[in-house]
Amino acid sequence: MNTAAAASGSDGVAGVQLQDFAYFVVIDLEATCERGRRIYPQEIIEFASVIVDAATGEQLAEAFRTYVRPVYHRELTDYCLELTGIAQADVDAGVELREALRAHDAWLDARGVKNAGSGGFAVVTWGDWDCRTMLEGECRFKGIDDDKPEYLDRWINLKVPFQQKIAV
């Protein structure tokens, strides 16, 4: 069953766009970083998510946020602290990535998102970095691929339609 969502066309007139999803799960990750160079391995330090009703565009419930304790670069650089706004104490008290994945999965389950029926849900990101580069790479590097829920293997990259619209 398709869900109708209000959309505004280029002429500003509200229209209806059919959606195949009941919910959008918007994922945003932050990772260890250094100014002017790439560190290896780069590690997720914050896992955040919100649930959006696909029919109304409204955010449902509270946001999910957990800090993740880095293993290889335990001390955040001054640049990383400034860029992300995450404090060293946050990641020191954080959980392992495996636990963050389990907690996020349980959070979705408790809100009925994983059992949304035929509409289901889609993971949404701003770019491919969060799921493809960061999450996939870190899970592979740490040997925890089996702990990553399958729904994190597919996502909608919202950057693509925005770039296409801007290029026109």
C-alpha positions as CSV (number, residue, x, y, z in Angstrom):
1,M,0.0,0.0,0.0
2,N,1.4,3.4,-0.9
3,T,1.3,6.3,1.5
4,A,0.5,9.8,0.3
5,A,2.8,12.6,1.3
6,A,2.2,16.2,0.6
7,A,4.9,17.8,-1.6
8,S,5.4,21.2,-3.0
9,G,6.1,21.4,-6.7
10,S,8.4,23.9,-8.4
11,D,5.3,26.1,-9.0
12,G,4.7,26.2,-5.2
13,V,1.4,24.3,-5.5
14,A,0.9,21.5,-3.1
15,G,0.6,18.1,-4.7
16,V,0.6,14.5,-3.7
17,Q,3.5,12.2,-4.0
18,L,3.1,8.5,-3.5
19,Q,5.6,6.8,-1.1
20,D,6.4,3.2,-0.7
21,F,7.5,3.7,2.9
22,A,5.6,4.3,6.1
23,Y,8.7,5.8,7.8
24,F,12.1,7.3,7.0
25,V,14.9,6.5,9.5
26,V,17.4,9.4,9.1
27,I,20.9,8.4,10.2
28,D,23.7,10.8,11.0
29,L,27.1,9.6,12.2
30,E,30.1,11.5,13.5
31,A,33.6,10.0,13.5
32,T,37.2,10.7,14.7
33,C,39.0,13.2,12.5
34,E,42.0,15.4,12.2
35,R,42.5,18.7,10.4
36,G,44.2,18.4,7.0
37,R,44.8,14.6,7.1
38,R,42.9,11.4,7.1
39,I,43.4,9.2,10.2
40,Y,43.3,5.4,10.0
41,P,41.2,3.8,11.1
42,Q,38.5,6.5,11.3
43,E,36.0,5.4,14.0
44,I,32.4,6.3,14.6
45,I,32.0,8.4,17.8
46,E,28.3,9.3,17.6
47,F,25.4,7.3,16.2
48,A,22.2,9.5,15.9
49,S,18.9,8.8,14.2
50,V,15.4,10.2,14.0
51,I,12.2,8.6,12.7
52,V,10.1,10.6,10.2
53,D,6.5,9.7,9.2
54,A,6.6,9.4,5.4
55,A,3.0,10.6,5.1
56,T,3.3,13.7,7.2
57,G,7.0,14.6,7.3
58,E,6.7,14.8,11.1
59,Q,9.4,13.5,13.4
60,L,8.1,10.8,15.6
61,A,9.3,10.2,19.2
62,E,12.6,11.4,20.6
63,A,15.8,11.2,18.6
64,F,18.2,8.3,19.2
65,R,21.7,9.2,20.2
66,T,24.5,7.2,21.6
67,Y,28.2,8.0,21.9
68,V,30.6,5.4,20.7
69,R,33.9,4.8,22.4
70,P,36.8,4.7,19.8
71,V,39.3,1.9,20.2
72,Y,42.2,3.0,18.1
73,H,42.1,6.8,18.5
74,R,40.8,7.1,22.1
75,E,41.7,10.8,22.5
76,L,39.8,13.1,20.2
77,T,41.8,15.8,18.5
78,D,41.1,19.4,19.2
79,Y,39.8,19.7,15.6
80,C,37.4,16.8,16.2
81,L,36.1,18.3,19.5
82,E,35.5,21.6,17.8
83,L,34.0,20.3,14.6
84,T,31.6,17.8,16.2
85,G,30.8,19.5,19.5
86,I,31.3,16.1,21.1
87,A,33.2,16.1,24.4
88,Q,35.9,13.7,25.3
89,A,33.9,12.6,28.3
90,D,31.0,11.7,26.0
91,V,33.1,9.1,24.1
92,D,34.9,7.9,27.2
93,A,31.5,7.0,28.6
94,G,30.3,5.6,25.3
95,V,29.6,2.1,24.2
96,E,31.3,-0.1,21.6
97,L,30.0,0.2,18.1
98,R,28.4,-3.3,18.3
99,E,26.3,-2.2,21.3
100,A,25.3,1.1,19.5
101,L,24.0,-1.0,16.6
102,R,22.0,-3.3,18.9
103,A,20.6,-0.3,20.9
104,H,19.5,1.5,17.7
105,D,17.9,-1.7,16.4
106,A,16.0,-2.1,19.7
107,W,15.0,1.5,19.6
108,L,13.4,1.1,16.1
109,D,11.8,-2.2,17.3
110,A,10.2,-0.6,20.4
111,R,8.7,2.1,18.2
112,G,7.1,-0.3,15.8
113,V,9.2,0.9,12.8
114,K,10.6,-2.5,12.0
115,N,7.0,-4.0,11.9
116,A,5.5,-1.2,9.9
117,G,3.7,-3.8,7.6
118,S,3.9,-3.5,3.8
119,G,5.0,0.2,4.0
120,G,8.1,-0.6,6.0
121,F,10.9,2.0,6.2
122,A,13.8,3.4,4.4
123,V,17.1,4.5,5.8
124,V,18.0,8.1,4.7
125,T,21.3,9.8,4.8
126,W,22.9,13.0,3.4
127,G,25.5,11.3,1.2
128,D,27.0,7.9,1.1
129,W,29.6,8.6,3.8
130,D,27.6,7.5,6.8
131,C,26.5,4.0,5.7
132,R,28.9,3.1,2.9
133,T,32.2,4.6,3.9
134,M,32.0,4.9,7.6
135,L,29.6,2.2,9.0
136,E,30.4,-0.5,6.4
137,G,34.1,0.1,6.6
138,E,34.3,0.1,10.3
139,C,32.2,-3.0,10.7
140,R,34.3,-4.8,8.2
141,F,37.6,-3.6,9.9
142,K,36.4,-4.6,13.4
143,G,34.9,-7.9,12.2
144,I,31.4,-7.1,13.4
145,D,29.6,-7.3,10.0
146,D,27.1,-9.8,11.4
147,D,26.1,-7.3,14.1
148,K,25.1,-4.7,11.5
149,P,21.3,-5.0,10.7
150,E,20.6,-5.7,7.1
151,Y,18.5,-2.5,6.7
152,L,21.7,-0.5,7.0
153,D,23.0,-2.0,3.8
154,R,20.5,0.1,1.7
155,W,19.7,3.7,2.0
156,I,18.4,6.8,0.2
157,N,21.1,9.3,-0.4
158,L,19.3,12.7,-0.3
159,K,22.3,14.5,-1.7
160,V,21.6,13.0,-5.2
161,P,18.3,14.6,-5.9
162,F,19.4,18.0,-4.5
163,Q,22.6,18.0,-6.6
164,Q,20.5,17.1,-9.7
165,K,18.1,19.9,-9.0
166,I,20.9,22.4,-8.5
167,A,22.6,21.3,-11.7
168,V,19.5,22.0,-13.8
